[in-house]
């Protein structure tokens, strides 16, 4: 049986305030040090690209990205732990990359914990490459954890 979710079984739409309770539940289930509800509200308020991935069963993930001065920065990308491994992260990240291209960004950047092997495989498979390390970026149980900085360069006739 193929675990991938068909495009017709999901939609990716802008996040709204009404989605925040579910988004926070997903965040808390996936991360030991989750964002607070206020951080999500602030992202919506300042106009970041905030999206949810929804299936008939409900919201299974979300992505938040900021685009400015030719650069897109994926701030948070998360799929509900129970829905992982079905291609949803790939679909959502693909949509964020499309939005970055539409905003004429030349690059998409993101940070990832070195210990997050599943996310690192996803990003590598989507064309992201490591360009640096942010020391002590993430909170951890035994102090701080570094972040790998990844980039995907975007190309197109208008970017040169």
C-alpha positions in Angstrom: 0.0 0.0 0.0 1.3 3.4 -0.9 1.4 5.8 2.1 1.6 8.9 0.0 -1.5 11.2 0.1 -3.0 12.1 -3.2 -3.1 15.8 -4.0 -6.9 15.6 -4.3 -7.1 14.4 -0.7 -5.5 17.6 0.7 -5.5 21.3 0.3 -3.0 23.9 1.3 -4.6 27.2 2.3 -3.7 30.3 4.2 -3.8 29.9 8.0 -6.3 31.9 10.0 -6.8 32.7 13.7 -9.4 30.0 13.8 -6.7 27.4 13.0 -4.4 28.3 15.9 -5.7 25.9 18.5 -5.0 22.9 16.2 -1.7 24.4 15.0 -0.5 24.7 18.6 -1.6 21.1 19.4 0.5 19.9 16.4 3.5 22.0 17.5 3.4 20.7 21.0 3.1 17.1 19.8 6.1 17.4 17.5 8.6 19.6 19.5 10.0 19.4 22.9 10.4 23.2 22.9 7.4 24.4 21.0 6.5 27.9 19.8 3.9 29.6 22.0 0.5 30.5 20.7 1.6 34.2 20.8 4.4 33.5 18.3 1.9 32.1 15.9 -0.5 35.0 16.4 2.4 37.4 15.8 3.4 35.7 12.6 -0.2 36.1 11.3 -0.4 39.7 12.5 2.8 40.9 10.8 1.8 39.2 7.5 4.2 36.3 7.2 3.2 33.6 4.8 1.3 31.2 7.1 -0.3 28.1 5.6 -2.0 25.0 6.8 -2.2 21.6 5.1 -5.7 20.2 5.5 -7.2 16.9 4.7 -10.9 15.8 5.2 -9.8 14.6 8.7 -8.6 18.1 9.6 -5.4 20.1 9.7 -2.3 17.9 9.5 0.5 20.5 9.3 1.5 24.1 8.8 4.3 26.2 7.4 5.4 29.7 8.1 7.8 31.7 5.9 8.9 35.3 5.6 10.0 36.7 2.3 12.0 40.0 2.0 14.7 41.4 -0.2 14.9 38.4 -2.5 15.2 35.9 0.3 12.7 33.5 1.8 13.2 32.1 5.2 11.1 29.1 6.3 10.6 29.7 10.0 8.5 26.7 10.9 7.4 23.6 9.0 5.6 20.9 10.9 3.4 17.8 10.1 1.4 16.2 12.9 3.5 13.2 14.2 0.6 10.8 13.4 0.5 12.0 9.8 4.2 11.9 9.0 5.7 9.7 6.3 2.9 10.3 3.8 4.5 13.0 1.7 2.7 15.8 3.4 5.9 17.7 4.4 7.1 17.5 0.9 3.8 18.9 -0.4 3.8 21.7 2.1 7.5 22.6 1.6 6.9 22.5 -2.2 4.1 25.0 -1.8 6.3 27.3 0.2 9.0 27.1 -2.4 6.4 28.0 -5.1 5.3 31.0 -3.0 9.0 32.1 -2.6 9.4 31.8 -6.4 6.2 33.9 -7.0 7.6 36.5 -4.6 10.8 36.6 -6.8 13.0 35.3 -4.0 16.4 34.1 -5.2 17.0 31.7 -2.2 15.0 29.8 0.4 16.8 29.4 3.8 15.9 27.4 6.9 17.4 26.0 10.0 17.2 22.4 11.2 18.4 20.6 14.3 21.3 18.2 13.4 19.3 15.5 15.4 16.2 15.9 13.2 17.2 13.2 10.7 13.7 12.9 9.1 13.6 16.7 8.3 17.1 16.7 7.1 16.3 13.9 4.6 13.2 15.8 3.4 15.2 19.0 2.9 18.0 17.3 1.1 15.5 15.6 -1.2 14.0 19.0 -2.0 17.3 20.4 -3.1 18.5 22.2 0.1 22.2 22.2 0.9 24.0 23.0 4.1 25.8 26.4 4.1 26.6 27.0 7.8 25.9 26.3 11.4 24.3 28.6 14.0 26.0 27.6 17.3 23.6 27.1 20.3 20.6 28.1 18.3 18.0 25.8 19.7 17.1 25.0 23.4 17.9 21.5 24.4 17.7 19.2 27.5 21.4 19.4 28.1 21.9 23.1 27.1 21.7 24.3 23.6 21.8 22.6 20.2 23.3 23.9 17.0 21.2 24.6 13.9 22.3 23.6 10.4 21.6 26.4 8.0 20.3 25.1 4.7 19.6 26.9 1.4 17.9 26.2 -1.8 18.8 28.5 -4.7 15.9 29.3 -6.9 16.3 29.8 -10.6 14.2 31.2 -13.3 14.5 33.5 -16.3 13.6 36.6 -14.2 16.3 35.8 -11.6 19.2 35.4 -13.9 
